[in-house]
Amino acid sequence: MSARRALSVRVAQALCAGRASKQRTAQQGPRATRPSCTPLYLVNHGEAGPVRCNRCKAYMCPFMQFTEGGRRFQCGFCSCVNDVPPFYFQHLDHVGRRLDHGERPELSLGSYEFVATLDYCRKNKPPNPPAFIFMIDVSYSNIKSGLVRLICEELKTVLERLPREEPEAPSAVRVGFVTYNKVLHFFNVKSNLAQPQMMVVTDVGEVFVPLLDGFLVNYHESQSVIHNLLDQIPEMFADSNENETVFAPVIQAGMEALKAADCPGKLLIFHSSLPTAEAPGKLRNRDDKKLINTDKEKVLFQPQTGVYDSLARDCVAHGCCVTLFLFPSQYVDVASLGLVPQLTGGTLYRYNNFQMHLDSQQFLNDLRNDIEKKIGFDAIMRVRTSTGFRATDFFGGIVMNNTTDVEMAAIDCDKAVTVEFKHDDKLGEDSGALIQCAVLYTTVGGQRRLRIHNLSLSCSAQLADLYKSCETDALVNFFAKSAFKAVLHQPLKLIREILVNQTSHMLACYRKNCASPSAASQLILPDSMKVLPVYMNSLLKNCVLLSRPDIPTDERAYQRQLVMTMGVADSQLFFYPQLLPIHTAATQSPSPTVPAAVRCSEARLSEEGVFLLANGLHMFLWLGVSSPPELIQGIFNVPSLAHVNADMTVLPEVGSPHSQTLRAIVGALQRKRPYSMKLVIVKQREQPEMAFRQLLVEDKGLDGGPSYMDFLCCLHKGVCQLLN
């Protein structure tokens, strides 16, 4: 196993997982863990700004060594000796440590923040607080389905929950509103108006912002005007028969509005169809099943036009994040439409064949979570290392215009950046390997900050030590992102072969150099990599890498884009779903606990059981044909399995112990995930069971993908060939 691969494993875990300790930190982005985490210490050095190394520009951290009575410090990354600024001077104790070591977060903790000075701001002036612009597709189908009315009603509630710097303080985020079909409608919602005013932009080829004053406003100051507007929008377009839409000009208009206001921000776009109107970014239906399993299959994952890539880069340059709520009833070219959300640090939510009575709760949950989540804007990340290795590749919702600066229009608590490092020089076992990740970003209150994460890794000349410390979950995250990035340029068959070969090489290297002698018929796995084969098999069988005619092209493009920004915990669940035996859950406990998960295989199901399966995007409740009537009664309040309505997407509130336990378990699973999972009821031996069985990843795939046991045999064969 190469040192390059080993380091990428550890650091992918470090920068994705969000596992923090006092001395070593592993979180990435302005809010790397879910919002319940303890806020980081904020260090403010005033106009002097953060103390840094003069040569490599690393920020003050626990790896700096103070010398000469505290007057100088040696950088742990490049060994440069620097003078300590007078304001930062402190005497050393008898072991050479500063007397204020325990009082300064930057000297004693792995993660902390600095208040940035004007040198770190655009045009050397303080940034303005961000703005949220809501952009609603008011084409005929959205009006008639009631979707526009649903969005407008919900916005009245969620606007009360705009993110804020401090829980008690009012939100500094301003809001604006645009509707569109073939043309764009901007709304003036200035607080002193009796009614909102609409301005129409018909030239979608050269989009401009028709008003500045009154477009982006404080919600509480303009609340009555905004509520008037939200009441009027469904009626305003009730008689419209326009079904053609534009898309790229909508993003362009939102970005121009943020530029004109000189602030970063987020566009929340509610869209439902392929943009076929004559305008930049116009798309055609190119969903061609004949390309599947050919060398041209990669085209299906590429954007149809270069407009969206250049638009995404412009958005990142101006701190404009795009989040897209998509409601398609047919092919909409997710590979093109989803590119801007992916590259700008936004989120793509997709509700296929949206039905108001079945899907509205899932959509409303996602909208509320997206509005409230912790987020930072206009971010630049740089990763510094000690000598002997360096960062060589980055995966996530990012844009890179050079080899070192990772640019992000926004980064939130649900996104992660995975970093690959290359070991290209000698590493010392005594000194170890040091990593510092610095993220410069703007808070929702408009303050420029630097978030610093420091990580110290042990180095060893013994391969056995390397394998002992391997992080399998991070390894899978890294391999998945590497493979999903490669599908844009390489044939899928080649990518699958590379993944199998890399896995075989890792295991062969372990067997040859670390394992005790054993019979050739045995497949030897390191303790830390026992589950690697099952995860790799799940990755290889994913619809992105293994095409099936029944899986829509848009679904494959959607899953590829989601995985590219996933953290370790989310990718772990996505590739190996949780299967919970609900019938074994304790119902007498005052606080219901989630039952222990069982292996994801049909062999673990029982006709007398009820199982809950979740992978972060989908949630299924599987009901065995012989499920106990008292369990069915307790969950659904009906006498038998035959009476259960399989169309329901929300569990009824029955009040029984079984109902309360299951609802608590479902709630606990939902709270941990970035996407709201729609519940699907599945009865054993009925047609909808096919989608459920597709997620039993240890079994042979319905399309012929190998079972876990078959894949183990394949790996064993590969290892034997390498050793011989």
C-alpha positions in Angstrom: 0.0 0.0 0.0 1.6 3.3 -1.1 2.2 6.1 1.4 0.2 8.3 -0.9 -2.9 6.2 -0.5 -2.3 5.7 3.2 -2.2 9.4 3.9 -5.2 10.1 1.8 -7.1 7.6 3.9 -6.3 9.2 7.2 -6.8 12.7 5.9 -10.1 12.0 4.1 -11.3 10.8 7.5 -9.8 13.9 9.1 -11.3 16.5 6.8 -14.7 14.8 6.2 -15.7 13.1 9.4 -15.9 16.0 11.8 -14.3 14.2 14.7 -12.8 16.7 17.1 -10.6 16.2 20.2 -8.7 18.6 22.3 -5.4 18.0 20.7 -6.4 16.8 17.2 -9.3 18.0 15.1 -10.9 16.4 12.2 -13.6 18.8 11.1 -13.9 20.8 7.9 -15.8 23.9 6.9 -17.5 26.7 8.8 -19.8 24.1 10.6 -18.4 20.7 10.1 -20.6 18.8 12.5 -24.4 19.1 12.9 -25.5 22.4 14.5 -25.6 20.8 18.0 -21.8 21.0 18.3 -20.1 23.3 20.8 -19.1 26.6 19.1 -15.4 27.0 18.6 -13.4 29.6 20.5 -13.1 32.9 18.6 -9.7 34.6 18.9 -9.5 38.4 18.1 -6.1 40.0 17.8 -7.6 43.3 16.7 -5.9 45.2 13.8 -2.8 43.1 14.1 -4.6 40.0 12.9 -3.6 36.4 13.4 0.1 35.6 14.0 1.6 33.6 11.1 4.8 32.1 9.8 6.6 34.6 7.5 7.7 31.9 5.1 4.9 29.3 4.6 2.1 31.5 6.1 0.9 28.8 8.5 -1.3 30.2 11.3 -0.3 30.1 15.0 -1.1 26.6 16.4 0.1 24.1 18.9 2.8 22.9 16.6 4.8 26.1 16.9 7.9 25.9 19.2 8.8 29.1 21.2 12.5 29.9 21.8 14.8 32.6 23.2 12.6 33.2 26.2 9.4 33.5 24.1 10.8 36.2 21.7 10.9 33.9 18.7 9.0 30.8 17.4 9.9 28.0 15.0 7.2 27.0 12.5 6.3 23.3 12.8 5.5 23.1 9.1 8.6 24.7 7.4 11.0 25.1 10.4 11.4 28.9 9.7 12.3 30.9 12.8 10.1 34.0 13.3 10.0 37.0 15.6 7.1 37.0 18.0 5.1 40.3 17.6 5.4 42.5 20.7 1.7 42.3 21.5 1.9 38.5 21.5 5.0 38.1 23.7 4.8 35.9 26.8 7.4 34.3 29.0 8.2 30.6 28.9 8.0 28.1 31.8 10.7 25.6 32.9 9.8 23.2 30.0 9.8 25.9 27.3 6.1 26.4 27.1 4.4 29.8 27.2 2.8 30.7 30.6 -0.5 31.5 28.8 -0.5 28.2 26.9 -3.8 27.0 28.5 -5.5 30.4 28.1 -5.0 30.7 24.3 -7.1 28.4 22.1 -4.6 28.7 19.2 -1.9 27.2 21.4 -3.8 24.4 23.1 -6.7 23.3 20.8 -6.9 21.6 17.5 -9.7 23.8 16.1 -10.5 27.5 16.7 -11.3 30.7 14.8 -9.7 34.0 14.2 -11.5 37.3 13.5 -10.0 38.3 10.1 -8.7 41.8 9.5 -9.5 44.0 6.5 -6.5 42.5 4.6 -8.6 39.3 4.3 -11.7 41.1 2.9 -12.6 41.9 -0.7 -11.5 45.4 -1.6 -10.1 45.7 1.9 -13.5 46.6 3.4 -15.8 44.7 5.8 -18.2 42.4 3.9 -22.0 43.0 3.9 -24.2 40.3 5.5 -25.4 37.7 2.9 -28.8 37.7 1.2 -31.2 34.9 0.2 -33.1 35.2 -3.1 -36.1 33.0 -3.6 -36.7 32.2 -7.3 -39.9 30.4 -8.2 -40.8 28.7 -11.5 -44.4 29.9 -12.2 -44.9 27.9 -15.4 -48.3 26.4 -16.1 -47.7 22.9 -14.6 -46.4 24.4 -11.3 -49.4 26.7 -10.9 -52.0 24.0 -11.8 -50.4 21.4 -9.5 -50.6 23.8 -6.5 -46.8 23.7 -6.0 -46.4 27.5 -6.3 -49.1 28.0 -3.7 -47.5 25.5 -1.4 -44.1 27.2 -1.7 -45.5 30.7 -1.1 -47.4 29.5 2.0 -44.4 27.8 3.5 -42.1 30.8 2.8 -44.2 32.8 5.3 -43.1 30.4 8.0 -39.5 29.7 7.1 -38.6 33.3 6.7 -39.0 33.6 10.4 -36.2 31.1 10.7 -33.4 32.8 8.7 -30.0 31.9 10.1 -28.5 34.3 12.7 -25.1 34.9 14.3 -26.5 34.6 17.8 -29.7 32.8 18.8 -31.2 35.8 20.5 -30.2 38.4 17.8 -32.3 39.2 14.7 -31.1 37.7 11.5 -28.9 40.0 9.4 -29.8 38.1 6.2 -31.8 40.1 3.6 -34.3 38.5 1.3 -35.4 39.1 -2.3 -38.0 37.4 -4.6 -38.1 36.5 -8.3 -40.6 34.5 -10.3 -40.0 33.3 -13.9 -41.1 31.2 -16.9 -39.8 32.4 -20.3 -39.2 35.9 -18.7 -38.1 37.1 -15.2 -40.3 39.0 -12.8 -38.5 41.0 -10.0 -40.4 42.3 -7.0 -40.0 45.5 -5.1 -41.0 44.8 -1.5 -39.7 47.9 0.2 -41.2 48.4 3.7 -42.9 51.7 2.9 -44.9 50.3 -0.1 -48.6 49.5 0.3 -48.4 46.8 -2.3 -45.4 44.9 -3.9 -44.4 46.2 -7.4 -43.4 43.8 -10.2 -40.8 44.6 -12.9 -40.4 42.3 -15.9 -37.1 41.4 -17.6 -37.9 40.0 -21.1 -34.3 40.1 -22.5 -33.1 36.8 -21.1 -30.0 36.8 -23.4 -28.5 39.8 -21.5 -30.0 39.7 -18.0 -29.9 42.8 -15.9 -31.4 43.7 -12.5 -34.2 46.3 -13.0 -34.1 47.6 -9.4 -31.7 47.8 -6.5 -33.5 49.8 -3.8 -36.4 47.6 -2.5 -35.3 44.3 -4.0 -33.1 42.9 -1.1 -34.8 43.9 2.2 -34.9 43.0 5.9 -37.7 40.5 6.3 -39.1 41.9 9.6 -39.1 45.5 8.3 -40.9 44.4 5.1 -42.9 41.5 6.5 -46.4 42.8 5.6 -45.4 43.6 2.0 -43.7 40.2 1.6 -46.7 38.4 2.9 -48.9 40.4 0.4 -46.6 39.3 -2.4 -46.6 35.6 -1.4 -50.5 35.7 -1.3 -50.6 37.3 -4.7 -48.1 35.2 -6.7 -50.4 32.1 -7.1 -53.3 34.4 -8.3 -51.0 36.6 -10.4 -50.1 33.7 -12.7 -53.3 31.6 -12.3 -54.3 32.2 -16.0 -50.8 31.7 -17.5 -50.5 29.0 -20.1 -46.7 29.4 -20.4 -45.0 26.0 -20.0 -41.5 26.9 -21.4 -38.9 27.9 -18.9 -35.4 29.4 -18.8 -32.8 28.4 -16.2 -29.3 29.8 -16.7 -30.6 33.4 -16.9 -32.4 32.9 -13.6 -29.0 32.1 -11.9 -27.3 34.9 -13.8 -30.0 37.4 -12.6 -29.6 36.3 -9.0 -25.8 36.5 -9.2 -26.1 40.0 -10.7 -28.4 41.1 -7.9 -25.9 40.0 -5.3 -23.1 41.7 -7.2 -25.1 44.9 -7.3 -25.7 44.7 -3.6 -22.0 43.9 -3.0 -22.8 40.9 -0.8 -22.5 37.1 -0.9 -25.6 35.0 -0.7 -27.7 32.0 -1.7 -30.2 31.5 -4.5 -33.0 29.1 -3.6 -34.5 28.0 -7.0 -37.8 26.0 -7.3 -37.8 24.5 -10.8 -39.5 21.6 -12.5 -38.8 21.2 -16.2 -36.1 21.0 -18.9 -35.3 24.6 -19.9 -36.3 24.6 -23.5 -37.1 28.3 -24.0 -34.7 30.2 -26.3 -32.0 31.6 -23.9 -28.5 30.9 -22.8 -28.3 27.4 -21.2 -31.2 26.1 -23.3 -31.2 22.2 -23.2 -32.6 19.4 -25.3 -33.7 15.9 -24.3 -30.6 13.8 -24.8 -31.6 10.8 -22.7 -30.2 8.0 -24.9 -30.3 4.5 -23.5 -28.3 3.3 -26.5 -25.2 4.9 -24.9 -25.4 2.6 -21.8 -22.4 0.1 -21.6 -20.6 1.9 -24.4 -17.5 4.2 -24.2 -19.8 7.2 -24.8 -21.8 6.5 -21.6 -19.7 9.1 -19.8 -21.4 11.8 -21.9 -24.6 11.2 -19.9 -22.8 12.6 -16.8 -21.3 15.6 -18.5 -23.2 19.0 -18.8 -24.8 19.4 -22.2 -23.3 22.9 -22.7 -20.3 24.8 -21.3 -22.7 27.6 -20.1 -23.3 26.0 -16.7 -19.6 25.4 -15.9 -18.7 29.0 -16.6 -21.8 30.2 -14.8 -20.8 28.1 -11.7 -17.3 29.6 -11.8 -18.7 33.2 -12.0 -21.0 32.4 -9.0 -18.1 31.1 -6.9 -16.1 34.2 -7.8 -18.9 36.4 -6.4 -19.8 34.3 -3.4 -23.2 33.2 -4.9 -24.3 29.8 -3.7 -27.2 28.0 -5.6 -29.6 25.6 -4.0 -32.0 23.9 -6.4 -35.4 22.3 -5.5 -36.2 20.2 -8.5 -39.7 18.7 -9.2 -39.4 16.8 -12.4 -42.1 14.6 -14.0 -39.7 13.5 -16.8 -36.1 13.9 -17.9 -34.7 17.3 -17.0 -30.9 16.7 -17.5 -29.7 16.8 -13.9 -26.1 16.5 -15.2 -26.5 20.0 -16.5 -28.9 21.6 -14.1 -27.2 20.2 -11.0 -23.7 21.3 -11.9 -24.1 24.8 -10.6 -25.5 23.7 -7.2 -22.6 21.2 -6.9 -19.8 23.6 -7.7 -21.1 26.5 -5.7 -21.6 24.5 -2.4 -25.3 24.5 -2.7 -27.7 21.5 -2.5 -29.8 19.7 -5.1 -33.1 18.4 -3.7 -35.1 16.2 -6.1 -38.7 15.1 -5.9 -39.5 12.9 -8.8 -43.2 13.0 -9.9 -44.1 15.2 -7.0 -47.5 14.6 -5.6 -48.9 17.2 -3.2 -50.5 14.7 -0.8 -47.6 12.3 -0.7 -44.4 14.4 -1.1 -45.2 17.9 0.4 -44.0 17.0 3.9 -40.6 15.7 2.6 -40.1 18.9 0.6 -41.2 21.2 3.4 -38.8 19.5 5.9 -35.9 19.9 3.4 -36.8 23.6 2.8 -36.9 24.4 6.5 -33.6 22.6 7.2 -31.9 24.3 4.3 -33.0 27.8 5.4 -31.9 27.2 9.1 -28.6 25.3 8.6 -25.3 26.7 9.6 -23.5 28.1 6.6 -20.5 30.3 5.7 -20.1 32.2 2.4 -17.4 33.4 0.0 -14.9 30.9 1.4 -11.3 30.1 0.4 -9.6 27.0 1.9 -5.9 26.2 1.9 -4.2 23.1 3.3 -0.6 23.3 4.5 1.6 20.4 5.4 5.0 19.8 7.0 7.8 18.7 4.7 7.7 15.2 3.1 4.1 15.2 1.7 1.6 17.6 0.1 -2.0 17.9 -0.9 -2.5 16.9 -4.5 -6.2 16.5 -5.1 -9.5 17.9 -3.7 -13.0 16.5 -4.0 -16.2 18.4 -3.1 -18.4 21.4 -4.0 -15.4 23.5 -5.0 -13.7 25.4 -7.8 -9.9 25.6 -8.1 -8.2 28.2 -10.3 -4.7 27.2 -9.1 -3.2 24.2 -7.4 -3.5 25.5 -3.8 -6.6 27.7 -3.3 -9.9 25.8 -2.8 -12.7 28.3 -3.6 -16.3 27.8 -2.3 -19.2 30.1 -2.8 -20.5 28.6 0.4 -20.0 25.7 2.7 -22.5 24.3 5.2 -22.7 21.7 8.0 -23.7 18.9 5.5 -20.8 19.3 3.1 -17.3 17.9 3.2 -14.1 18.3 1.2 -11.9 15.2 0.8 -8.2 15.7 0.3 -5.7 13.4 -1.2 -2.0 13.7 -0.2 1.1 12.5 -1.9 4.1 11.3 0.1 7.0 12.5 -2.0 9.9 12.9 0.4 11.3 11.4 3.7 9.0 11.5 6.7 10.5 11.2 10.2 8.9 8.9 12.8 9.8 11.4 15.5 8.4 14.5 13.9 5.4 12.9 12.3 3.2 14.6 9.7 1.5 17.9 10.3 -1.6 19.3 8.5 -3.2 22.6 8.9 -6.5 23.4 7.1 -7.5 27.1 7.1 -10.9 28.3 5.8 -11.5 32.0 5.3 -15.2 32.7 5.1 -18.0 35.2 5.9 -20.5 34.5 8.6 -24.3 35.0 8.3 -23.8 38.1 10.4 -21.3 39.6 7.9 -18.1 39.0 9.8 -15.0 37.7 8.1 -13.4 34.8 9.9 -10.6 32.2 9.7 -11.4 28.7 10.8 -8.3 26.7 11.6 -8.0 22.9 11.9 -4.8 21.2 12.9 -4.0 17.5 12.7 -0.9 15.6 13.7 -0.4 12.1 12.2 2.1 9.5 13.4 4.5 8.2 10.8 5.9 4.6 10.8 8.3 2.6 8.7 6.3 -0.6 9.5 3.5 -1.5 7.1 1.7 -3.3 9.9 1.3 -0.1 11.8 -0.1 1.6 8.6 -2.7 -1.1 8.2 -3.7 -1.0 11.9 -4.5 2.7 11.7 -6.4 2.5 8.4 -9.8 4.2 8.4 -12.0 2.1 6.2 -15.0 4.5 6.2 -12.7 7.3 5.0 -11.1 5.0 2.4 -14.6 4.3 0.9 -15.5 8.0 0.8 -12.2 8.7 -1.0 -12.6 5.8 -3.5 -16.2 6.8 -4.2 -15.3 10.4 -5.0 -12.3 9.4 -7.1 -14.4 7.0 -9.1 -17.4 9.4 -9.5 -15.1 12.1 -10.6 -13.5 9.7 -13.2 -16.9 8.8 -14.8 -16.8 12.1 -16.6 -13.7 11.0 -18.6 -13.3 7.2 -18.4 -15.3 4.2 -19.4 -17.2 2.7 -16.5 -15.9 -0.8 -17.0 -12.3 0.5 -16.7 -13.2 2.4 -13.5 -14.7 -0.7 -11.9 -11.6 -2.7 -12.9 -9.3 -0.1 -11.3 -11.3 -0.2 -8.0 -11.1 -4.0 -7.9 -7.4 -4.0 -8.7 -6.6 -1.3 -6.0 -8.5 -3.4 -3.4 -6.7 -6.6 -4.4 -3.3 -4.8 -4.3 -3.9 -3.5 -0.8 -4.9 -6.9 0.5 -2.0 -8.7 -1.3 0.5 -6.2 0.2 -0.9 -6.9 3.6 -0.7 -10.7 3.2 2.8 -10.5 1.8 4.3 -8.1 4.3 2.2 -8.2 7.5 0.1 -11.4 7.9 1.2 -14.6 9.6 1.7 -17.6 7.2 -1.5 -19.3 6.4 -3.1 -21.6 3.8 -3.4 -20.1 0.3 -7.1 -20.9 0.3 -7.7 -18.2 3.0 -8.4 -14.6 2.3 -6.6 -12.6 5.0 -8.0 -9.2 5.9 -6.4 -6.7 8.3 -8.6 -6.1 11.4 -9.1 -2.4 10.4 -10.3 -3.4 6.9 -12.6 -6.3 7.7 -15.6 -4.4 6.1 -13.7 -2.9 3.2 -14.8 -5.7 0.7 -18.5 -5.3 1.5 -18.3 -1.5 1.1 -16.3 -1.8 -2.2 -18.8 -4.2 -3.6 -21.6 -1.8 -2.7 -19.7 1.0 -4.4 -19.2 -1.2 -7.5 -22.9 -2.1 -7.7 -24.0 1.5 -7.3 -26.1 2.7 -10.3 -23.5 5.3 -11.2 -20.8 2.7 -11.9 -23.1 -0.2 -12.9 -25.7 1.0 -15.4 -29.2 -0.6 -15.6 -31.8 0.2 -18.2 -34.5 0.6 -15.6 -32.6 3.4 -13.7 -33.2 6.8 -15.2 -30.2 8.8 -16.4 -31.2 11.7 -14.1 -31.2 9.4 -11.0 -27.6 8.3 -11.8 -26.4 11.9 -12.4 -28.2 13.0 -9.1 -26.5 10.3 -7.0 -23.1 11.1 -8.5 -23.4 14.8 -7.7 -24.6 14.1 -4.1 -21.7 11.7 -3.3 -19.2 14.3 -4.5 -20.0 16.5 -1.5 -20.8 13.9 1.1 -19.0 13.5 4.4 -17.7 10.2 5.7 -20.8 9.3 7.9 -23.2 10.1 5.1 -21.3 8.1 2.4 -20.9 5.2 4.8 -24.7 4.9 5.2 -25.3 5.6 1.5 -23.2 2.6 0.4 -24.2 0.3 3.2 -27.8 1.1 4.4 -28.9 0.5 8.0 -31.4 -2.4 8.4 -33.2 -2.3 11.7 -35.4 -5.1 13.1 -38.2 -3.0 14.5 -40.1 -6.0 15.9 -37.2 -6.5 18.4 -37.2 -2.9 19.6 -37.9 -2.5 23.4 -41.3 -0.7 23.8 -41.2 -0.5 27.6 -38.2 1.8 27.8 -39.0 5.4 28.8 -36.7 6.7 26.0 -36.9 4.3 23.0 -33.5 3.2 21.7 -32.6 2.3 18.1 -32.3 -1.6 17.9 -28.9 -3.0 16.7 -28.7 -3.0 12.9 -28.5 -6.4 11.1 -26.5 -7.2 8.0 -28.0 -5.9 4.7 -29.1 -9.2 3.3 -32.4 -11.0 2.5 -31.2 -13.8 4.8 -31.6 -11.5 7.8 -35.3 -10.8 7.0 -38.0 -12.9 8.5 -41.7 -13.3 7.5 -42.7 -12.6 11.1 -40.7 -9.4 11.3 -40.9 -5.6 10.5 -37.7 -4.0 9.3 -36.7 -0.4 8.7 -34.1 0.3 6.0 -32.5 3.7 5.5 -29.6 4.9 3.4 -29.8 8.7 3.9 -31.9 9.3 0.8 -34.6 6.6 1.0 -36.4 5.0 3.9 -38.4 1.7 3.6 -40.6 0.0 6.2 -40.7 -3.7 5.2 -43.6 -5.7 6.5 -43.3 -9.5 6.5 -46.3 -11.5 5.4 -46.7 -13.0 8.8 -46.1 -9.9 10.8 -47.9 -10.2 14.2 -51.3 -8.6 14.1 -50.7 -6.9 17.5 -47.6 -5.2 16.0 -49.5 -4.1 12.9 -52.4 -2.8 15.1 -49.9 -1.0 17.3 -48.2 0.8 14.4 -51.0 1.4 11.9 -54.2 1.0 14.0 -55.6 -1.5 11.5 -56.4 -5.2 12.3 -54.1 -6.9 9.8 -51.4 -6.5 7.1 -54.0 -6.5 4.4 -55.6 -3.4 5.8 -52.3 -1.4 5.8 -52.4 1.5 3.2 -49.0 1.1 1.4 -49.4 4.6 -0.1 -48.9 6.5 3.2 -45.6 8.3 3.6 -46.1 9.5 7.2 -46.7 7.1 10.1 -50.0 7.6 11.9 -50.0 8.8 15.5 -51.6 5.8 17.2 -50.4 6.4 20.7 -49.4 2.8 21.4 -45.9 1.8 22.6 -45.1 0.2 19.2 -46.1 3.4 17.4 -44.3 5.7 19.7 -41.1 3.6 19.5 -41.1 3.4 15.7 -41.8 7.1 15.3 -39.0 7.9 17.7 -36.6 5.7 15.8 -37.6 7.2 12.4 -37.2 10.7 14.0 -33.7 9.9 15.3 -32.6 8.6 11.9 -34.0 11.7 10.1 -32.3 14.2 12.5 -28.8 12.8 11.7 -29.1 13.2 7.9 -29.0 16.2 5.5 -31.9 15.1 3.4 -35.5 14.3 4.6 -36.2 10.6 3.7 -39.7 9.9 2.4 -41.0 6.8 4.1 -42.1 4.0 1.7 -44.3 1.1 3.1 -43.3 -2.2 1.5 -45.2 -5.4 1.9 -43.4 -8.7 1.4 -43.9 -10.2 -2.1 -45.6 -7.2 -3.6 -44.2 -5.1 -6.5 -42.7 -2.2 -4.6 -40.4 -4.6 -2.8 -38.0 -4.5 -5.8 -36.7 -1.1 -4.9 -36.2 -2.2 -1.3 -34.3 -5.4 -2.3 -32.0 -3.3 -4.5 -30.6 -1.8 -1.3 -29.9 -5.2 0.3 -26.3 -4.7 -0.8 -24.8 -8.0 0.4 -27.1 -10.0 -2.0 -26.7 -10.6 -5.7 -27.9 -7.5 -7.6 -31.2 -7.7 -9.5 -29.2 -6.7 -12.5 -26.4 -9.3 -12.0 -24.1 -7.3 -9.7 -22.1 -9.8 -7.5 -23.1 -10.8 -4.0 -20.7 -10.1 -1.1 -19.6 -13.7 -1.1 -19.0 -13.7 -4.8 -17.0 -10.5 -4.6 -14.8 -12.0 -1.8 -14.0 -14.9 -4.1 -13.2 -12.4 -6.9 -10.8 -10.5 -4.5 -9.2 -13.7 -3.3 -8.5 -14.8 -6.8 -7.0 -11.4 -7.6 -4.8 -11.5 -4.4 -3.5 -15.0 -5.3 -2.6 -13.9 -8.8 -0.7 -10.9 -7.5 1.2 -13.1 -4.9 2.1 -15.7 -7.5 
